[in-house]
Amino acid sequence: MILEQYYIECLSHASYLIGDESAGRAVVVDPRRDIGEYLDDADQHGLRIVGVINTHFHADFVSGHLELVEATGAWIGFGEAAETDYPIRRLRDGERIRLGEV
């Protein structure tokens, strides 16, 4: 299992790369706009980013979910009540996302 945390002190913002190295699949949670570090780390670990999960709409910084989708072809996940102008995967409370063994 790969679990990388990225933290921006001045915004008190944390994001995460979560992956299964045996399956080579990963998701990014609450990405910041500068996506290079996620892409580099995923590549370093032999992972393909298949999903981008936003826990909520972020008013305090610009999210990088659209940039990650453009770079990787991943799906975007939001809670099932979210309303967006782009396609999303509606995630339900208690839903499990499989990345392989993770």
C-alpha positions in Angstrom: 0.0 0.0 0.0 1.2 3.5 -0.8 -0.1 6.4 1.2 1.6 9.8 0.6 0.4 12.9 2.3 1.0 16.4 0.8 0.5 19.3 3.2 0.4 23.0 2.5 1.1 24.7 5.8 -0.2 28.2 4.9 -3.6 26.8 3.8 -3.7 24.0 6.4 -4.6 21.8 3.4 -3.8 18.1 3.1 -4.1 15.9 0.1 -3.3 12.2 -0.4 -2.1 9.7 -3.0 -3.4 6.2 -2.1 -2.4 3.3 -4.2 -1.9 -0.4 -4.5 1.5 -1.2 -6.0 0.5 -4.8 -6.8 -2.4 -3.6 -9.0 -0.7 -0.4 -10.1 -3.8 1.7 -9.3 -4.2 4.9 -7.2 -6.5 7.7 -6.3 -5.7 11.2 -5.2 -7.9 12.8 -2.5 -8.4 16.6 -2.4 -5.7 17.5 -4.9 -4.2 21.0 -5.1 -4.0 22.7 -8.5 -0.2 21.9 -8.9 -0.6 18.3 -9.9 3.1 17.6 -10.8 4.0 16.0 -7.5 1.1 13.5 -7.6 2.0 12.5 -11.2 5.7 12.2 -10.3 5.1 10.1 -7.2 2.5 7.9 -8.9 5.1 7.2 -11.7 7.8 6.6 -9.2 5.7 3.9 -7.5 4.5 2.4 -10.7 0.9 3.6 -10.2 -1.8 4.8 -12.6 -4.1 7.4 -11.1 -7.6 6.1 -11.9 -9.7 8.3 -9.6 -9.7 11.8 -8.0 -11.9 12.2 -4.9 -12.9 15.6 -3.5 -14.3 15.3 0.0 -16.1 18.6 -0.5 -16.0 21.8 -2.7 -13.0 23.8 -1.7 -13.5 27.5 -1.3 -10.1 28.1 0.3 -7.9 27.0 -2.6 -8.2 25.9 -6.3 -8.5 22.2 -6.6 -6.5 20.2 -9.3 -9.2 17.6 -10.0 -9.9 18.8 -13.5 -6.1 19.0 -14.3 -5.6 15.4 -13.0 -8.5 14.1 -15.1 -7.1 15.8 -18.2 -3.6 14.3 -17.5 -4.7 10.8 -16.5 -8.3 10.1 -17.7 -9.3 9.4 -14.1 -12.9 9.7 -12.8 -13.9 12.4 -10.4 -15.7 11.4 -7.2 -17.9 13.6 -5.0 -20.6 12.9 -2.5 -23.9 11.8 -4.1 -25.6 15.2 -3.4 -22.9 17.2 -5.3 -24.0 19.3 -8.3 -21.3 19.9 -11.0 -21.0 21.1 -14.6 -18.8 18.1 -15.4 -19.3 14.3 -15.1 -18.7 12.8 -11.7 -18.9 9.5 -9.9 -21.4 9.9 -7.1 -20.0 8.3 -4.0 -22.3 7.0 -1.3 -21.7 6.9 2.4 -19.9 3.7 3.3 -18.9 2.9 -0.3 -15.6 1.1 -0.8 -13.3 1.8 -3.7 -11.0 -1.0 -4.7 -7.6 -0.4 -6.1 -6.6 -4.0 -6.0 -5.9 -5.4 -2.5 -6.2 -1.9 -1.1 
